[in-house]
């Protein structure tokens, strides 16, 4: 075994020396492998980064949560009336919540959300905001961490306290230098006190849409009991001298399943209940776990396509290797004849040329790894893409490079090994 390994090492070094004799040709031969390996590594890293980003975005919604939003049904012809106090009623109701709690034992808890649009004032400075009336557990369900101050508690909910939690970006918009915790503000005409400031990280646009948060407005969280007492379920929109009134009892329900495995059956029960009582389809159901699976399937297809496209470069590189090796064998015909005359067997000639192609694969693969790292750096810094580098992808790409090189060299090596020694010696 030791002699075999030694002989193999000598043959490999001989192959490298033969490559060094024609540096430019060898480099041009390796280009296909370099670009192919680099592309495979970059695509795998970008695909892993996209997967990680999807997981992070869906995790914001919670895999045990089922989000049910009230939506306005398509406009229907309203009765001809001069009553300016026409009220449009649609969306989720308190009865829906009660029925789902009673009929679905896999529901751990249902968190109601009341959403209103109000202007928040501090002195003469006003900002349009989305006011979300939530239970204390709501913030924990979506991983919202309080950076300054405190979160809501059961006392706030029981007493319908006029307290709120905001984002740092809202404090910056207020242009105040005062300590935000304890700052007195007005939401509409009602006085409130800021008790907590969340982390500055904002929800992604996809998460905002799922949670019915208007991306054009700052979100402000207040206790659900306070929101129902001060703002209720009625929304009044005045424009052009007319007035539109809508009554939505529950803008949103967060249905929390007992565990992740119970999410899909629970979602089916929720859909069946709402379908029975809402023929106008004035609701939408968002299941983060199912959404995650769909996104992952889409991303897997994308990754496969991108890797296949990158593999074309390796195929082109393999064809280039085969072409160059055939030309090399023609140039070295007399050398092959001399080696055969000196006692070299067909297997020795075959091994020599396969080792040379393997050397092309190894060296080209190593340069390709460096090219892949450079491509990842460029995508992250200039294109702002997210990438996750897995070192196993380097081993995979390098292995593919060597395998393609060897496969590409089999035909030229066999052709050299089966060459007639006498004709080879007479070749000029």
N, C-alpha and C positions, 0 to 999 in steps of 0.2 A: 504493500500500500504506500509505503514511504517513497519507493522508487517511482511508482506511478504518479504520485503527487509532484515529485521533483521533475519528472519528465514533462508533466502537464504545465508546470510553472515555466520550464524552459521554452516550451512551445508557445506559451502566451507571450513571454518576453520577446521571442522571435517575431511574433505577429505584430507587437507594438513597434519593434524596430523597422519592420517593413512598412508600417503606416507612416513612421517618421521620415522615411525616405522621400515620400511625396506628401509633404505637409498640407499644401493647398488643396490637393485633390481629396485627401483624407478629411480635411475640414469641411469641404463642400459636400462630401458624402454624409457627414454627420449632421448637417444642417437640418435635414428632415427629422432626424431623431431628436435633435435639440428642441426644435419647435413643437414636435409632437409631445414629448415628455413634459415640456413646460406648459403646454396648453392643457394637458390632462391634469397636472397638479393645480393649475390656476382654476380650472373649472370645478374640480372637486372641492377646493377651498371656498370658492364663491357659493357653490351649492350648499356646503355645510353652514356657511354664514347665513344664507337665506333661510335655511331650516331653523337655525338658532333664533333668528329674528322673528320668524313665524311663531315659534314656541313662546318667545317672550311676549309677543303681542296677544296671543290667545290666553296666556297665563294671566294677563291683566284682567280678563273676564272671569277667571276661575273655572276649572274643569267640572266642579260640582254644581255650577250655577246654570239655570235656564232663565234667560232674559225674555220677558214678554212685554212688548211695548204697545201702547195705544197709538193707532194711526187713523188719520181722517180718511174715511172711505171716499171713493170717487164722487164728484159732485153730481147730485141728483136734482131734478126739477123740484123746487120747493113750492108750496102752495102760494098762490097769489094773495098777498096780504099786505096791508099797510102798517101792520104791527111792527114797529121798530125794535121791539123787545123779543123778537124771535130767538129761540134758544136751540142750538144744534147740539144734540146729545149723541155721543158715540164713545167707543173705546171700552176699556175694561171697567168692571163694576166691583163694588164690595161683595156682591153676591157671588161673582166668579171666584174671588179669593176664598170665600167660605166653602163653596162647593169643592174646589180643588183640595183644600185642607182636609175635608171630610172623606173624599173618595179615593185619595191617593196616600196610602200608608208610607210610601217611600219618600214623602216630602218631609224634610227636617224642619223647614221654616220658610215662610213667605214674607219677604221684606217689601213693603209698599214704598213707592216713591212718588212724591208730588212735585211737578216741575212747573215753575212759573217764570215769566220774563219780567224783570223789574230793573229799575235803575238804582245803583248803589251810590250813595252820596257821602262825601266827607268834606264838610265845609261847602265850598262852591264847586267842588270837583265831583263830576258824576260819570259813572261808567255803566254801560249796559251789561247786565249779567243774567246768567241762567241760575235761578235759585232752586236748589234741589233739597226738598224736604225728605230726610232719610232717617232711618232708625240707627241707633248707635252701632249696631253690628254691620251696617252697610259698608262703612269705611274699611273694616277688617276683611270683609268678603272680597274686596277688590285690591287688597294690599296697599291701601293708601296710608302712608306713614306721616305722622305729625312731626315736623322738624322743630317747631317752636310751640310752646304752650301745651295744650292738652286736647284730647279728643272729646266727643260727646260721652255722656254717661247716662245711667238710668234716671238720675235725678233731673237732668235737663229734659229728658223725654216726659217724665211724670209731671213736671211743673210747666211744660211748654215754655222753657226759658228762651229769652231773646238773645241767643248766642249764635255765632257763626264761625265757620272754618274756611279759610281762603287760601289762595296760591300766592307765592312771593311775587309773581308777575303782576297781580292785582295791586299789591302794596306799592310796587314800583310805579304803576300807572297813577296811583293816588298822589304820588310825588310828596310823600310826607317823610320827615326824618324821625318821627316819634316811634317809640317801641310799638310794633304792630299788635302784640299781645295786650289786650285790654283797651285797644283803640275803639272809640265810639263812632259808629257809622249809622246811616239810615238806609234801609232797603224799602224803596217807595217812600211811604210816610212813617214807617215803623222804625223805632230806634233799636239797634242791635249792638252787641259788643263782640269783638273778635277775640276768641279764646284759643285759637290754634292756627298755625300756618303749616300747610302741607309741604312736601318736597317740591322742588321746582320742576321736576320731570312732568311733562304733560302727557295725557293720554294720546295715543296715535289717532290719526283720523278715522281708521277703521273701528277702533274701540269707542271713540266718541259717537260714531254713527250707531253702533250696537246699543250704546247706553242712552241714546236720544239726547246727547249733549250737543248743543249748538256750537260748532267750532268757531263761530264768529264772536262768541261772548265768553267772558270769564265765568267759571263755575264757582258758585258759593254754596256751601253746605250748611243747612240749618236743621234743627230737630223736626221730625215729621209732624209731631203734634203741634208745634209752633206754626208750621206752614199751613196746616189744615185750619187752625184757628184764625190766623191773620189773613190768609189768601183764599182758602177754600178750594173748591173744584171748578169755580166759574172763571172763565177767561173772557175779557171784553177787549175787542179790537175796534178802534175807531179810526176811520180813514174816509176822506172825501165826503164828509158830512153824514156818513152812514155809520152804523154801529152793528158789529157782529158779536154775538155771544155764543160761547160754546161751553158745554158742561161735560167734563171728563172726570169721573170719580177716581180712577187710578191711572196716572200717566204711565206707570211702569210697575211691574211686579218682578222681583228677583226670587225665583223658586229655587230653593237650595235642596238638593237631594241628599239622602243620608250618606251616600258614597258615590264614587265615580262610576261604578258598575250600574247603578240604578238611574243614571242620568237619562239614557235613551228611553227606557220604559216609562219613566216619569214624563218625559217630553211628549210621548205618544198619548198618555192620559190627558195631559194639559191640552193638547191639540184637539182631542175628541170632545172634551168639555166645552172649549171655546167655540168649536165648530157648531155645536148644537145650539148655543145661545147667541151666536153672532153670525147670522147669515150674510151680513153685509161685509164680512171679512175686515172688520175695523181693528185689527190687531196684527202683530207679527211676532214670531217666535225665533229667538236666536239661541242655538245650542253650541256653546264654545267647543265642547268636546267633538261634536260632529264637524264643526267648522275646521277644527284642527286636523282631523283626518282628511278632509277634502283638500285642505291646503297642502298637507304632506304628500298626498297622492299626486297633486298637480306638480309639486316641486320635484318629486321623484322622476316623473316623466321628463320634466325640464332637464334634470341632471343627466338622465340617460341620453337624451338628445345631444346635449352639449358635449358629453364625453365621447359620443360616437363621432361628432364633428371633429373633435380634437384628435380622435384616433385616425382620421383620414390622413392627417399629417404623418403619423407613424407609418401608415400604409405606403404613402408616397416615399417616405424615407427608406422603407424596406425595398421598394422597387429600385430606388437609386443605388442602394447597396448591391443588389443583385446585378445591376447594370455595370457598376464599377468593378465588381469582382470578376465578371466575365471578361472585361477589358484587361484586368490585371493578369488573369490566367493566360490570356493570349500573349501578353508581353513576357510572361515568365515561363513560357512553354519549354524552352531549353533548360531552364533551371529545374523544372519538374522532371525532365528526362534524365538529367544528371543525378538527381536524388534517387530516382528509381534505379539507375545503373549502379549507384552506391549501396543498394540494398534496401532502400525505403519501400515499405509495403503500401498498398492502396489505402489502408486505414490510416497510415501515417500522413499521407498527402491530404486525405479527407479531414483529419484532425487539425492539420496545420491551417488550412483555409477556413475551417469552421471557427478555429480559435481567433483568427484575424477578424472575422465578422463579429465574433463575440466581443472582441476588444473595441471594435467600432461601437457596438451597442453599449458597452460599459462606459467608455469615455464620453460618447454622445449623451448617454443618460445622465451622467454626472453634470455635464454642462447644462443639460436640460433642466435639472433640478435647480441650478443657480438661476437659469432664465425664468423658471416658474416662480421662484421667490421674488425676483424683480418684477414680474408681471403682477403678482399679488400686491406687492408694495405700491405699485402704480395705481392699481384699481382702488385700493383703500384710500390713498392720499389724494388722488386726482379725481376719481369718479365717485368717491364717498360711498363705495360699496362695502358691505360687511363681509368679512372672510374669516373662516376658522381653519387654521392649518393643522392637519392631522399628519403626524410623521409617518403613519402607515401608508399614506398616499404616495410618499416619496419611494418607499420600498416597492409599492405596487407599480408605479410608473417606471421605475428602474428595471424591475423584473420584466415588464411588458417590452421595454426597449431591447433588452438582451434577447428575449424570446423572438421578437420580430427580426432582429439582426440575424440570429441563428437560422430561423426559418428561411430568410431571404438568401442565406449563403449556402443552403443545402444543395440546390441545383448546381451552382458554379463549382462547389467543392467536389460533388460527385463527378462532374464533367472532368475536372482536373485529375481525380483519382483514377478514372477509367481511360485516361489518355494512353495511347500506345507509346511505350518508352522509346522505341527505335525511331518512330516518326518525330517524337519530341526532340531527340538528340539531333536530328537532321534539320529541325526547323530553324529558319533564319529570320 
